[in-house]
Amino acid sequence: MKRIFVILLTFVLLLGICPMSALAETGGSGNVDGGGGDMGQGTSQNSWNPGMDGVRITVVDAESGQPVSSSFDLTNKTPSIKIHFGKVSKIQYANGASISPTTGNYDYYTPATPMPRIVSSGSQNASIEAIKKYFCSEYAVKLVAQQTGIAYEELIGGQYKLFLEPIAYFKHNGIMMAMTAHEAALYDNQAGGSLRKTMTSLTHKNLPLAMFLEYADMGFPAYTGATNKTCSNDTIITYLGMGIVWFTDPPEQPEPTDYDYEYRVDTDVITPVTLYAGSEINPDSPATVSFSINGSTYRMNNIVIPSGDSQIAWVKWHTPSEPQDITIYVSTNKGSLSQSTIHAKVVDLSGNDPPDPKATDTMGSWSASSIPSRETKTYAAWSVWWAKWHPYWVWHSTGKNTGYWVDDGWYDYFRDNYSASMTATTRIEPDEKVPTASGDLMKSGYGVTNTVTATVSTSALLSHYTYGQTAVSYFPEFGYGTYWRLLERLTSGTTARFQFAKNIYSTYNQRVHFSPVWFPDGSYTVNTHVMDIWTPAGMLAMNLTDDVTISGSLYDDWHIAPGNP
């Protein structure tokens, strides 16, 4: 697809411009793909009719990726819904919102120009090209403008994106329900797998695979897994059930890498794989997943998974103190793995401190730069299966009044659901040695301090996560690149605290960064990336900014007078 995009932009592809015929063109672009497959057989109490689908739409800020409008639902149908979960987007769930069922009125909008089929079925597959064409159209975008109150011209001006989520309307335990893919996964976690047992093909295959990202955007990763198999709740929550439309040129994509994970030196990390169970893996013969890393073997033991399901298996380990490439070999005695080989790159972020600032430094051709978008993920969820024997005693007769009892029971499977969230702060202030600072107001050429905290909140065991370990600050005079400062971690634990390392150019050995003497009056904004809180469902990280106000330069504090004769 990428090759076709380079050759001909007018095709509707991952990064392509969306051309319209019956629907006028807006120039919108779509980061959305889809899959699905055959449907299983329903029952009178648990069923779905093909075509009973819709899309939840949320307008988001193109830079921050956060909602700027209330979400609303589109559908061609007139569903009579008894239970739904409000208008909560996947973005809000990813930020830690909890699922909350309601029996209140379910609001939706039926477009005058019908949407194409969204969710595939055994009788008819959805067309991802038709979906892209529709939601990139002038008609659809004007409809969004009408529903959200954002002017059409403003909506397509480049500062917003549309976040799309497929919805299914179906009967579960005799009750009509409305769910996005993300909500179905969260609900299934709460309901002990009841959706997975009764509505597998819909809720765990065709609905989540109706839309997914072909490349990472807004903090959500691309999906590269199978597009015709049932998916675990963890996979759905992390990767599936979403598409994005934007109204600017396609964002530049990073160069492809030959490694799966990038880690920092001397850091606790977690490396996960997914273990699939084609048949039941039970406590009588549990699975073990082994990770071979740099001559050491780590094992996750006693894994149990019901037939046809999956679970994340992981290893928590400490990276070497020197940068290097590492190949991790993964094996299992039961089931099948998403990967048997993982390539990791271990890098060292130290040693790139800014050079000695000079009083004679000048602005040169410098111009202000915007804050770069760096990896951000503040919430992660994962689950672990466990099983309990369900006794079922059956009498086996061997003759008149003789026989014996046999326990023909089975294992019932349950999930322990875990999550982790992070918060972080950064505080930029004039150094205590700045003689003329007033609050956050200071003259250029003096030093600033940075105090950073990173807090992780979770009920999981420590073997499931790491504390905050890394904070890196970038500065406006270097275009938020070129040079940076790796902060020193002063305290660890659930709330880690960081500051600048002691500056070798500081007369008083202060923990400071010196603003350039030529920096113009106005905001001096420091960008700090806080990361390396690892979970089985990925790394948590935040991109932070804080600033002081520059007014004048340290030269203004100099006083020159003639000496006494």
Secondary structure in CASP SS format (residue, H / E / C, confidence):
PFRMAT SS
TARGET T0000
AUTHOR 0000-0000-0000
METHOD secondary structure of the structure
MODEL  1
M C 1.00
K H 1.00
R H 1.00
I H 1.00
F H 1.00
V H 1.00
I H 1.00
L C 1.00
L C 1.00
T C 1.00
F C 1.00
V C 1.00
L C 1.00
L C 1.00
L C 1.00
G C 1.00
I E 1.00
C C 1.00
P C 1.00
M C 1.00
S C 1.00
A C 1.00
L C 1.00
A C 1.00
E E 1.00
T C 1.00
G C 1.00
G C 1.00
S E 1.00
G E 1.00
N E 1.00
V C 1.00
D E 1.00
G C 1.00
G C 1.00
G C 1.00
G C 1.00
D C 1.00
M C 1.00
G C 1.00
Q C 1.00
G C 1.00
T C 1.00
S C 1.00
Q C 1.00
N C 1.00
S E 1.00
W C 1.00
N C 1.00
P C 1.00
G C 1.00
M C 1.00
D E 1.00
G E 1.00
V E 1.00
R E 1.00
I E 1.00
T E 1.00
V E 1.00
V E 1.00
D E 1.00
A C 1.00
E C 1.00
S C 1.00
G C 1.00
Q C 1.00
P E 1.00
V C 1.00
S C 1.00
S C 1.00
S C 1.00
F E 1.00
D E 1.00
L E 1.00
T E 1.00
N C 1.00
K C 1.00
T C 1.00
P C 1.00
S C 1.00
I C 1.00
K C 1.00
I E 1.00
H E 1.00
F C 1.00
G C 1.00
K C 1.00
V C 1.00
S C 1.00
K H 1.00
I H 1.00
Q H 1.00
Y H 1.00
A H 1.00
N C 1.00
G C 1.00
A C 1.00
S C 1.00
I C 1.00
S C 1.00
P C 1.00
T E 1.00
T C 1.00
G C 1.00
N C 1.00
Y C 1.00
D C 1.00
Y C 1.00
Y E 1.00
T C 1.00
P C 1.00
A C 1.00
T C 1.00
P C 1.00
M C 1.00
P C 1.00
R C 1.00
I C 1.00
V C 1.00
S C 1.00
S C 1.00
G C 1.00
S C 1.00
Q C 1.00
N C 1.00
A C 1.00
S C 1.00
I H 1.00
E H 1.00
A H 1.00
I H 1.00
K H 1.00
K H 1.00
Y H 1.00
F H 1.00
C C 1.00
S E 1.00
E H 1.00
Y H 1.00
A H 1.00
V H 1.00
K H 1.00
L H 1.00
V H 1.00
A H 1.00
Q H 1.00
Q H 1.00
T H 1.00
G C 1.00
I C 1.00
A C 1.00
Y H 1.00
E H 1.00
E H 1.00
L H 1.00
I C 1.00
G C 1.00
G C 1.00
Q C 1.00
Y E 1.00
K E 1.00
L E 1.00
F E 1.00
L E 1.00
E E 1.00
P E 1.00
I E 1.00
A E 1.00
Y E 1.00
F E 1.00
K E 1.00
H E 1.00
N C 1.00
G C 1.00
I E 1.00
M E 1.00
M E 1.00
A E 1.00
M E 1.00
T E 1.00
A H 1.00
H H 1.00
E H 1.00
A H 1.00
A H 1.00
L H 1.00
Y H 1.00
D H 1.00
N H 1.00
Q H 1.00
A C 1.00
G C 1.00
G C 1.00
S H 1.00
L H 1.00
R H 1.00
K H 1.00
T H 1.00
M C 1.00
T H 1.00
S H 1.00
L H 1.00
T H 1.00
H H 1.00
K H 1.00
N H 1.00
L C 1.00
P H 1.00
L H 1.00
A H 1.00
M C 1.00
F E 1.00
L C 1.00
E C 1.00
Y C 1.00
A C 1.00
D E 1.00
M C 1.00
G C 1.00
F E 1.00
P C 1.00
A C 1.00
Y C 1.00
T C 1.00
G C 1.00
A C 1.00
T C 1.00
N C 1.00
K C 1.00
T C 1.00
C C 1.00
S C 1.00
N H 1.00
D H 1.00
T H 1.00
I H 1.00
I H 1.00
T H 1.00
Y H 1.00
L E 1.00
G C 1.00
M C 1.00
G E 1.00
I E 1.00
V E 1.00
W E 1.00
F C 1.00
T C 1.00
D C 1.00
P C 1.00
P C 1.00
E C 1.00
Q C 1.00
P C 1.00
E C 1.00
P C 1.00
T C 1.00
D C 1.00
Y C 1.00
D C 1.00
Y E 1.00
E E 1.00
Y E 1.00
R E 1.00
V C 1.00
D C 1.00
T C 1.00
D E 1.00
V E 1.00
I E 1.00
T E 1.00
P E 1.00
V E 1.00
T E 1.00
L E 1.00
Y E 1.00
A C 1.00
G C 1.00
S C 1.00
E C 1.00
I E 1.00
N C 1.00
P C 1.00
D C 1.00
S C 1.00
P C 1.00
A E 1.00
T E 1.00
V E 1.00
S E 1.00
F E 1.00
S E 1.00
I E 1.00
N C 1.00
G C 1.00
S E 1.00
T E 1.00
Y E 1.00
R E 1.00
M E 1.00
N E 1.00
N E 1.00
I E 1.00
V C 1.00
I E 1.00
P C 1.00
S C 1.00
G C 1.00
D C 1.00
S E 1.00
Q E 1.00
I E 1.00
A E 1.00
W E 1.00
V E 1.00
K E 1.00
W E 1.00
H E 1.00
T C 1.00
P C 1.00
S C 1.00
E C 1.00
P C 1.00
Q E 1.00
D E 1.00
I E 1.00
T E 1.00
I E 1.00
Y E 1.00
V E 1.00
S E 1.00
T E 1.00
N C 1.00
K C 1.00
G C 1.00
S E 1.00
L E 1.00
S C 1.00
Q C 1.00
S C 1.00
T E 1.00
I E 1.00
H E 1.00
A E 1.00
K E 1.00
V E 1.00
V E 1.00
D C 1.00
L C 1.00
S C 1.00
G C 1.00
N C 1.00
D C 1.00
P C 1.00
P C 1.00
D C 1.00
P C 1.00
K C 1.00
A C 1.00
T C 1.00
D C 1.00
T C 1.00
M C 1.00
G C 1.00
S C 1.00
W C 1.00
S C 1.00
A C 1.00
S C 1.00
S C 1.00
I C 1.00
P C 1.00
S C 1.00
R C 1.00
E C 1.00
T C 1.00
K E 1.00
T C 1.00
Y E 1.00
A E 1.00
A E 1.00
W E 1.00
S E 1.00
V E 1.00
W E 1.00
W E 1.00
A E 1.00
K E 1.00
W E 1.00
H E 1.00
P C 1.00
Y C 1.00
W E 1.00
V E 1.00
W E 1.00
H E 1.00
S E 1.00
T E 1.00
G E 1.00
K C 1.00
N C 1.00
T E 1.00
G E 1.00
Y E 1.00
W E 1.00
V E 1.00
D E 1.00
D C 1.00
G C 1.00
W E 1.00
Y E 1.00
D E 1.00
Y E 1.00
F E 1.00
R E 1.00
D E 1.00
N E 1.00
Y E 1.00
S E 1.00
A E 1.00
S E 1.00
M E 1.00
T E 1.00
A E 1.00
T E 1.00
T E 1.00
R E 1.00
I E 1.00
E E 1.00
P E 1.00
D C 1.00
E C 1.00
K C 1.00
V C 1.00
P C 1.00
T C 1.00
A C 1.00
S E 1.00
G C 1.00
D C 1.00
L E 1.00
M E 1.00
K E 1.00
S E 1.00
G C 1.00
Y C 1.00
G E 1.00
V E 1.00
T E 1.00
N E 1.00
T E 1.00
V E 1.00
T E 1.00
A E 1.00
T E 1.00
V E 1.00
S E 1.00
T E 1.00
S C 1.00
A C 1.00
L C 1.00
L H 1.00
S H 1.00
H H 1.00
Y C 1.00
T C 1.00
Y C 1.00
G C 1.00
Q C 1.00
T E 1.00
A E 1.00
V E 1.00
S E 1.00
Y E 1.00
F C 1.00
P H 1.00
E H 1.00
F H 1.00
G C 1.00
Y C 1.00
G C 1.00
T C 1.00
Y C 1.00
W E 1.00
R E 1.00
L E 1.00
L C 1.00
E E 1.00
R E 1.00
L E 1.00
T E 1.00
S C 1.00
G C 1.00
T C 1.00
T E 1.00
A E 1.00
R E 1.00
F E 1.00
Q E 1.00
F C 1.00
A C 1.00
K C 1.00
N C 1.00
I C 1.00
Y C 1.00
S C 1.00
T C 1.00
Y C 1.00
N C 1.00
Q C 1.00
R C 1.00
V C 1.00
H E 1.00
F E 1.00
S C 1.00
P C 1.00
V C 1.00
W C 1.00
F C 1.00
P C 1.00
D C 1.00
G E 1.00
S E 1.00
Y E 1.00
T E 1.00
V E 1.00
N E 1.00
T E 1.00
H E 1.00
V E 1.00
M E 1.00
D E 1.00
I E 1.00
W E 1.00
T E 1.00
P C 1.00
A C 1.00
G E 1.00
M E 1.00
L E 1.00
A E 1.00
M E 1.00
N E 1.00
L E 1.00
T E 1.00
D E 1.00
D E 1.00
V E 1.00
T E 1.00
I E 1.00
S E 1.00
G E 1.00
S E 1.00
L H 1.00
Y H 1.00
D H 1.00
D H 1.00
W C 1.00
H C 1.00
I C 1.00
A C 1.00
P C 1.00
G C 1.00
N C 1.00
P C 1.00
END
